[in-house]
């Protein structure tokens, strides 16, 4: 039986099926600045990395690599304005999974390269915000995943009573799985998300799931799961 007590979820591509909305909002942002939007193939290739939007926009528009940071912030502001208006649906049964974990006193954390406001909005809309103990999104106070600082300085101190082997990271991209490796905890690859399969598989996650429902038996130990 597993002894997981803290579940750290990625958000986009793990709990939230946001890929179509992200693609639409990025294209609209390019159009706002009178730039030709990238192709769907290019967009999906960049999104597979699980990077923050700051870095994603630079990869999608190389011109942003050589201009001032204030201009990139202008692009980000436009993108975020569109993203606030475009709904991000949760994956089917994601809400019930969160509710079931909370009912078993599993501590639920979200560590995402999205903004906290976007995450909070989506969680409140599906009425599971109250079950989330901690949301860590884009911030000037710490670097993004897969850097370990978000865990070492903002998660671990709050859950110091729990041994490291009681934490599980659930995410859909190589960024999430590398994050788990960097902080020394078990990982669960949400294969149904947008991550690059080869990159994710190469990181040898402890578990692989094809539906958000599959989290429950792993965390709660309701049936046998063999670690890879």
C-alpha positions in Angstrom: 0.0 0.0 0.0 1.3 3.5 -0.8 1.8 6.1 1.8 1.2 9.3 -0.1 -0.2 12.1 1.9 0.5 15.1 -0.3 -0.5 15.2 -3.9 1.1 18.0 -6.0 -0.8 18.5 -9.2 0.2 20.4 -12.3 -2.8 22.3 -13.7 -2.9 22.7 -17.5 -3.0 19.3 -19.2 -3.4 17.5 -15.8 -6.6 18.8 -14.1 -7.6 21.4 -16.8 -8.1 20.6 -20.4 -6.8 23.9 -21.6 -4.9 23.1 -24.7 -7.5 24.3 -27.2 -8.1 27.6 -25.3 -4.4 28.2 -25.0 -3.9 27.8 -28.8 -6.8 30.1 -29.5 -5.5 32.8 -27.1 -2.0 32.7 -28.5 -3.2 33.0 -32.0 -5.4 35.9 -31.0 -2.5 37.6 -29.3 -0.4 37.3 -32.5 -3.2 38.8 -34.5 -3.5 41.6 -31.9 0.1 42.6 -32.7 -0.5 42.1 -36.4 1.8 39.1 -36.6 1.1 35.8 -38.5 0.0 33.2 -35.9 2.1 30.1 -35.6 0.8 26.9 -37.0 -1.0 24.4 -34.8 1.9 22.0 -35.2 4.4 24.6 -34.0 2.1 25.6 -31.1 1.7 22.0 -29.9 5.4 21.4 -30.1 6.2 24.3 -27.9 3.3 23.5 -25.5 4.6 20.0 -25.0 7.5 21.4 -23.1 5.3 22.7 -20.2 7.1 26.1 -20.1 5.6 29.3 -18.8 4.0 31.6 -21.3 6.9 34.0 -21.1 9.3 31.5 -22.6 6.7 29.9 -24.9 6.0 33.3 -26.6 9.7 33.8 -27.2 10.0 30.4 -28.8 6.9 31.1 -31.0 8.1 34.5 -32.0 11.9 34.7 -32.2 11.6 38.5 -32.5 10.8 38.6 -28.8 14.2 37.1 -28.0 16.0 40.3 -28.9 13.7 43.1 -27.6 13.2 44.6 -24.2 11.5 42.7 -21.4 8.8 45.4 -21.3 7.7 44.4 -24.8 7.4 40.8 -23.8 5.4 41.8 -20.8 3.1 43.7 -23.2 2.5 40.5 -25.1 1.9 38.6 -21.9 -0.6 41.2 -20.7 -2.6 40.9 -24.0 -2.5 37.1 -23.8 -3.7 37.0 -20.2 -6.5 39.4 -21.0 -7.7 37.0 -23.7 -7.2 34.0 -21.4 -9.4 35.5 -18.7 -12.3 35.6 -21.2 -11.8 32.1 -22.7 -13.1 29.3 -20.5 -10.7 26.5 -19.5 -12.8 23.3 -18.8 -11.6 20.8 -16.3 -11.0 17.2 -17.4 -14.0 15.0 -16.9 -14.1 13.7 -13.3 -11.2 16.0 -12.2 -13.4 17.7 -9.6 -14.6 14.4 -8.2 -11.0 13.1 -8.0 -10.0 16.2 -6.0 -13.0 15.8 -3.7 -12.3 12.2 -3.1 -8.7 12.9 -2.2 -9.7 15.7 0.1 -12.2 13.4 1.8 -9.3 11.1 2.7 -7.3 14.0 4.1 -4.8 14.0 1.3 -3.2 17.4 1.1 -3.7 18.9 -2.4 -1.3 21.4 -3.9 -1.2 22.9 -7.3 2.2 23.8 -8.7 1.8 25.3 -12.2 3.5 27.6 -14.7 0.2 29.3 -15.2 -1.0 32.4 -13.2 -2.6 31.9 -9.8 -5.5 34.0 -10.8 -6.3 31.8 -13.8 -6.0 28.7 -11.6 -8.2 30.1 -8.8 -10.9 31.2 -11.3 -11.1 27.7 -12.8 -11.2 26.0 -9.5 -13.9 28.3 -8.1 -16.0 27.7 -11.2 -16.0 23.9 -10.6 -16.4 24.4 -6.9 -13.2 22.6 -5.7 -11.2 25.7 -4.7 -11.9 24.9 -1.1 -10.1 21.6 -1.3 -6.8 23.0 -2.5 -4.4 23.8 0.3 -1.8 25.7 -1.7 -1.6 27.2 -5.2 1.8 28.1 -6.6 1.8 29.7 -10.0 3.9 32.2 -11.8 5.7 34.5 -9.3 8.6 36.8 -8.9 9.4 35.1 -5.6 10.6 31.8 -7.1 11.6 30.3 -10.5 9.3 28.1 -12.4 9.3 24.3 -12.5 11.4 22.3 -12.9 13.6 24.4 -10.6 13.4 22.9 -7.0 13.1 26.2 -5.2 9.3 26.1 -5.4 9.3 22.9 -3.4 12.2 23.5 -1.1 11.2 27.0 0.0 7.4 27.1 -0.5 6.1 23.6 -0.1 8.4 21.6 2.1 8.4 24.2 5.0 4.6 24.1 5.2 4.5 20.3 5.2 7.7 19.5 7.2 5.9 16.9 9.2 5.5 14.7 6.1 8.5 12.6 4.9 9.6 13.2 1.3 8.3 9.7 0.2 4.8 10.8 1.1 4.7 13.4 -1.7 3.6 12.6 -5.3 3.9 14.9 -8.3 1.2 14.4 -11.0 1.8 16.2 -14.3 1.6 15.8 -18.0 4.9 17.2 -19.3 8.6 16.5 -19.0 8.9 19.8 -16.9 6.7 18.2 -14.2 8.6 14.9 -14.2 11.9 16.6 -14.1 10.7 18.7 -11.3 9.8 15.6 -9.3 13.3 14.2 -10.0 15.0 17.4 -9.0 13.2 17.4 -5.6 13.5 13.6 -5.0 9.8 12.6 -5.0 7.8 10.1 -6.9 6.2 11.1 -10.2 3.0 10.3 -12.0 2.8 11.0 -15.7 -0.6 12.1 -16.9 -0.2 10.7 -20.4 -3.6 12.0 -21.5 -2.2 15.6 -21.4 -0.2 17.6 -23.9 3.4 16.5 -22.9 5.8 15.0 -25.5 5.5 11.2 -25.0 9.2 10.4 -25.8 10.5 13.2 -23.5 8.2 12.1 -20.6 8.9 8.4 -21.0 12.6 9.0 -21.0 12.3 10.5 -17.5 11.0 7.1 -16.2 8.0 8.2 -14.2 7.0 6.0 -11.3 3.5 5.8 -12.6 1.7 6.5 -15.9 -2.0 7.2 -16.1 -4.4 7.6 -19.0 -7.2 9.3 -17.1 -7.3 11.6 -14.1 -9.4 8.9 -12.4 -6.3 6.7 -12.2 -4.8 9.0 -9.6 -7.2 7.7 -6.9 -6.0 4.1 -6.7 -2.4 5.2 -6.8 -2.7 7.8 -4.0 -5.3 5.9 -1.9 -3.9 2.5 -2.5 -7.2 1.0 -3.3 -5.7 -1.5 -5.7 -2.2 -2.8 -6.5 0.1 -0.6 -8.6 3.5 -1.7 -9.6 6.2 1.0 -9.7 8.2 1.1 -12.8 
